[in-house]
Amino acid sequence: MKQNKELLPVLAGLCTSIIFGFSYLFIKEALDAVSPFHLLALRFALAAVVLTLLRVAGIIKIDLSLRKVLLLLPLAFLHPVLYFSLETVGVNGTTASESGMVMALIPVLSTILGAVFLKEIPSKLQSLFILITVSGVLLIVAMKDVQGEGGSMYGIYLLVLAVTVASVYRILARRLSVHYKAIEITYVMMWLAAICFNGVSFISHLWKGNLGNYFLPLQNLPVVSSLLYLGILSSIVAFFLLNYAISKLEVSRSAVMANLTTVVSVISGVLLRNDPFHWYHAVGVVMILAGVWGTNYFKKASTVDVEVNQLRQ
């Protein structure tokens, strides 16, 4: 019975990872024709409008008071506003496959933050696997610098900051899931992101004197197809599934599924965008996946998980 009860959130987590894995490919495709923050503005505007239409049509039920919205704003600012600001600019400076590799650090950093903020000290085995994962990323970064190919180091650094933000988000979202439905959290996230990113993009266009070109990218078919994927699948569907999985599974179990994101992003980047792939990429991927798996496999339930389970009983 317990296994059947957990099947849906597990499937939700797996689907989220697959969708996010392909998102790097679509981000790179759209960034060939539109600036990073303008892409974010159009992406989340689409997501917010679609969610609102679904709400008005009665397809989704959302019960949010002003107090509830205000309590969710810090979480929504953290992710997606801050996270996607860092991720989009970072992806623009790296290859799609490298982006996915760095983002594989999210489950590992979640464990480290758990030790710092939840007083959960990693075991010797966890520490070993954390070291293996970090070593895999360092290998890719070091060899990339030696070879002088791929994206910039600046892009890698921004992605590492995005990883930090995403890890904190998972812990906070786990707590808030006790009081909010997944669709409610997703709704506030999409609208805050739409307001913030469109505000930045509007000011940028106004400053440059080309406000009339705001919707010009929509005449580009690759941009439109990327926006449909990023705005609907990667924003509404993926974030709803992610928030649902976080609300039902322990942080360690929902985070470990990010492994699949790395695999999908690497394969899609190499096969569909002809991203470079060398021996150190292969070794790094194996080290990252092995480290992420080990870190989460030997992870005990955190203080957050215990508190959430008590509140649900």
Beta strands, then each sheet from edge to edge (+ up, - down):
end
